[in-house]
Amino acid sequence: MNSSVRIRLSIMMFLQYFVWGAWFVTLATYLYTTRKFDGTAIGMCFATFPIAGMITPFFMGIFADRLFAAERLLATLHFIGAAVLYYLSTEPDQSQVFPVLLMYALCYMPTLSLSNTVCMHQMRDPAKEFPWIRVFGTLGWIVAGILVGFLLRFDESGSVVFTLDISEAAAAKFKSIEPTTVPMKIAAISSLILALSCLFLPHTPPKKDAHTSVRSILGLDALGLMKSFSFTVFVIGSFLICIPLQFYYMFMNTFLTAAGMEYPAAKMIFGQISEFVFLLIMPFFFVRLGVKSMLLVGMAAWILRYVLFSVGGMPALYVGIVLHGICYDFFFVTGQIYIDQKAPHQIRGAAQGFIAFATLGLGQFIGSVLGGRTLDQFVLSKTADATIYDWSKFWLVPAAFAFIVMVLFAVMFNDRDVKATPDAVA
């Protein structure tokens, strides 16, 4: 892959995750603070992305594999997404928020796999080359968090300004843009730029001989693996643990804002930095701990994180944020490695698709709905201007849920038929 192609792919990957990170982290805070949505309504809004994750593979399997070049489809989806997101930033009627969010999710979610497809089509050895492109996506998310949570703020006249001042005086003088539509506008403009840049990506033609079916799209070819009791436990455990995990993704920014943390969106990027660091050192732990212990450590980290949020206090909150690296890498990345080692070569893709549908689709959908309704059970006071929640008790619910799943998983799962090798992580 020549340097010109590498640069174009890196820019695409940077913008792909910059667009997502610029507005999604602060979405719940905006819905809660500005639109006065309750927890149930916020949960349904967040459910749009898991819904899209379950629906769009059907269409993308047809369009991307059979009809359209991947880079053209990528550009089209980002163009439409930019328009939809900008419309959402104009603050439409409350009843329109859910369908507009769903429309955007249906545009954005397919681009995650399409961007990977465009990259890997240009690579001779994706296993070695892709991580060096994908890391720009993490960088894009981090930059988006810094920009939205720290660098851009409202001045006294209500204009958006760029500032590096983090003094107490500046905190009192400037107001955060997080609970407003500004992050959406930033993401919409970035999505438009991304769409234009996609037109200059290397050509990735459709696979004219591709065979697409409902069974292959959902990864049902991997159902034979369910004959293994441990694999069945892994699938069910992964599905169940994704339910309490969604509580974090939905309400963390809102919680940090309510707790009085300054620049919460910017400080949440410590989690992405932690994720990057732990990904680099995972081979060391993987060889020594094995699959089961790694998965249990990941689950335990989620429990500890929620307990720390329940306890409260800034030190506990910072530790909880930094734990994201262990929470994500030790569970999700280890799970992907387990599937790769457990599944025969010819159905590995189907197996990964099956577990993604069960976790990022169905599991997070249930987590979105349940998380929103759970928050509404812990209302301390409610006025026309604001709703005050008992966050301390709220975080104990996902902690208890995750604890039960972890205990059952520890008792029922074994990985004796899977060998831990450092090459599996590299």
C-alpha positions, 0 to 999 in steps of 0.5 A: 500500500503506497503512502497516498492510499495510506494517508487517505484511509487514515483520514477516512478512519479519523473522521469516521470516529470523530463524527461519532465521538463529537456528539454521541457521548453528550447525547444523553446530557442534551436530551436530559438537560435541554429536551427534558426527556426522562430516562425511558425516553432517553433509553429509547433514543439510544436503542436506535443504534442497536436496532440499526445494528440488527437491521442494516446487515441485511441491506448492506449484504446486498448493496455492498456485496452485489450492487455498489462500490463500497466507497460510493456507498460510504459517501452516500450514507455520510451525505445523508447522515450529515443532512439528518444530523443537521436536521436533528440539531434544529431541535425538531418536535419531541415526537420526531427525535426518535425517528430522526435518530433511528434514520441517522443510525440506519445511515451511520451503523453500516459505515463502520463495516464499510470503512473496514472493507475499504481499508482491507481491500487495499491491504496485502496483509490486513492483520499487520496493516489494519491496526495502524490505520484503525488507530486513527479512529481512536485518535479521532474519537479522542480529538472529538472529546477534547474539542467538544468537552474542552476547547469549544465553549460559549462566551458571555455573549453566547458565541462559540469560542475556541479557548485553551484556558482551564482556570477557575475563572474561565470555568465561570466565564465560559459555558459548556456546549455539551448540553446543546446542539452544537456537538451535533452541528460539528458532527454534521459538518464533519460528516459532510467533509467525510462524505466528500473525502470518501469520493477520493478513496481507492475503488472498492468494487462489489463482489459480483459473485457474492452469495448473500442470505439471511442465514449468512448475514446473521451468522447462523452458519455458526450455530453448530458451535452451540453444540459446545456447552461452553460456547453456548455459555459464552454466547449467553453470558456475552449477551447478558453482560451487554445489558448492564454495560449499556447503562454506562454508554447511555448515562455516563456523561450525564452522571459526570455533569450532575456530579459537578465534574468540569469538562466531562466529555474531554475527561472521558477520553481517558477511557479511550487512552486506557483502552489503547494502552491495555490493547498493547499489553494484552498479549502479556496478560493473555498468555498468563491468564487464559480466556476464562480469566481474561473474560472474568477480569473484564466482567469484574472491572465493570462491576468495580467501575459501577461500584465506584460510581455509586460511592462517588467522589472525584477520585473514584470517578476518575478511576472508573473512567480509566478502568474502561481499558480493562472493561472493553479490551479484556472482555470484548477483544478477548471474546473475539479472540476466543471465537477466532480460536474456537470456530473453524476457519470457514465459519469464523466470519459467521461466528463473529457476526453472530456474536455481534448480533447477540451483543451489540445488537440484541443485548445493547437494545435491551440494555438501552430500554432497561437502563432508561426505565431503571433510571426513572425508578430513582427520581429524587425530585422533579420540577419543570426545569430539571429532574434530580436522580439518585445516581448512587443507587442507580449504579448499583443495579448494573453492578448487581446484574453484572455480578450475577452474570459473572458468577454464573459465567465463572461456574459454567464456562471453561476454556480448556479447549482453547490455547492462549497464544500471544499471536492470537492478540497481535 
